[in-house]
Amino acid sequence: MDLTDAQWAVLAPLLPKPRVRRDRRGRPWRDPRDVLNGILWILRTGAPWHDLPDRYPSYQTCHRRFQAWRRSGVYDRILEALAADLRDRGKLDLSEGFIDASFSSAKKGGIAWAPP
């Protein structure tokens, strides 16, 4: 399931503009919407990058853009904008929260904790 036009209209302004070399040489950037759809497919399915379907740009392109956008804080800006939009529409209630925790036993030789 790819992004709808309405979803893309919200996310598109938050993505960096494709870079173009001054001499106009080199391969043009793939459509950011197609790349983001590929990234979201990977995140939704949990599949390895090389299993990305052919309807999306190459897995190398999607992975490279995923890493670049992660390093530059694009995903933080997207999450902040989406949370603000939900809050403005009254769809986000932060008056109560739940925390989930996972527990695992200490490996052999780990620090032993005892009541004080």
C-alpha positions as CSV (number, residue, x, y, z in Angstrom):
1,M,0.0,0.0,0.0
2,D,1.7,3.2,-1.2
3,L,1.2,6.7,0.0
4,T,-2.1,8.4,-1.1
5,D,-2.0,11.8,-2.7
6,A,-3.2,13.4,0.6
7,Q,-0.5,11.7,2.6
8,W,2.1,12.7,0.0
9,A,0.9,16.3,0.1
10,V,1.7,16.3,3.9
11,L,5.1,14.6,3.6
12,A,6.5,16.1,0.4
13,P,7.5,19.5,1.9
14,L,9.4,17.8,4.7
15,L,11.8,16.0,2.3
16,P,14.9,17.6,1.0
17,K,14.9,18.8,-2.6
18,P,16.9,16.6,-5.0
19,R,20.4,17.8,-5.6
20,V,21.5,18.8,-9.1
21,R,25.1,19.2,-10.1
22,R,26.1,22.6,-11.4
23,D,27.3,21.1,-14.7
24,R,24.0,19.1,-15.0
25,R,25.9,15.9,-15.4
26,G,25.2,12.6,-13.7
27,R,22.2,10.5,-13.2
28,P,19.0,12.3,-12.1
29,W,17.6,11.5,-8.7
30,R,14.7,9.1,-8.5
31,D,11.3,10.4,-7.6
32,P,11.3,11.0,-3.8
33,R,7.7,9.6,-3.6
34,D,8.7,6.3,-5.2
35,V,11.8,6.1,-2.9
36,L,9.8,6.8,0.2
37,N,7.2,4.2,-0.8
38,G,10.0,1.7,-1.2
39,I,11.4,2.6,2.3
40,L,7.9,2.3,3.8
41,W,7.5,-1.1,2.2
42,I,10.7,-2.3,3.8
43,L,9.7,-0.9,7.2
44,R,6.1,-2.3,7.0
45,T,7.2,-5.8,5.9
46,G,10.5,-6.2,7.8
47,A,12.0,-7.7,4.6
48,P,15.6,-7.4,3.7
49,W,16.5,-4.5,1.4
50,H,17.4,-6.8,-1.5
51,D,13.8,-8.2,-1.5
52,L,12.3,-4.8,-2.4
53,P,9.8,-5.4,-5.3
54,D,10.7,-4.1,-8.8
55,R,7.9,-1.5,-8.7
56,Y,10.1,0.6,-6.5
57,P,13.5,2.1,-7.2
58,S,16.5,-0.2,-6.7
59,Y,17.1,-1.3,-3.1
60,Q,20.5,0.4,-3.2
61,T,18.8,3.8,-4.0
62,C,16.1,3.3,-1.3
63,H,18.7,2.2,1.3
64,R,21.1,5.0,0.5
65,R,18.3,7.6,0.7
66,F,17.0,6.0,3.9
67,Q,20.5,6.4,5.5
68,A,20.9,10.0,4.2
69,W,17.5,11.1,5.4
70,R,18.1,9.4,8.8
71,R,21.4,11.2,9.3
72,S,20.0,14.6,8.3
73,G,17.0,14.4,10.6
74,V,14.3,14.1,8.0
75,Y,12.5,11.4,9.9
76,D,12.5,13.4,13.1
77,R,10.9,16.3,11.2
78,I,8.3,14.0,9.7
79,L,7.4,12.5,13.1
80,E,7.2,16.0,14.7
81,A,5.0,17.3,11.9
82,L,2.7,14.3,12.0
83,A,2.4,14.5,15.8
84,A,1.6,18.3,15.6
85,D,-1.0,17.6,12.9
86,L,-2.7,14.9,15.0
87,R,-2.6,17.2,18.1
88,D,-4.1,20.1,16.1
89,R,-6.9,17.9,14.9
90,G,-7.6,16.6,18.5
91,K,-6.5,13.0,17.5
92,L,-3.5,12.9,19.9
93,D,-4.1,12.5,23.6
94,L,-0.9,12.6,25.7
95,S,-2.6,12.7,29.0
96,E,-1.7,9.1,29.6
97,G,1.0,6.9,28.3
98,F,2.1,3.3,28.6
99,I,5.5,1.8,28.6
100,D,6.4,-1.7,27.5
101,A,9.5,-3.4,28.7
102,S,11.3,-6.6,27.8
103,F,13.2,-8.6,30.3
104,S,16.1,-11.0,29.6
105,S,18.1,-13.1,32.0
106,A,21.7,-12.1,32.7
107,K,24.3,-14.1,30.8
108,K,26.4,-16.4,32.8
109,G,28.9,-14.4,34.8
110,G,26.7,-11.3,34.7
111,I,26.4,-8.9,37.6
112,A,24.2,-10.4,40.4
113,W,21.8,-8.0,41.9
114,A,20.5,-8.4,45.4
115,P,18.1,-6.4,47.5
116,P,19.9,-3.6,49.4
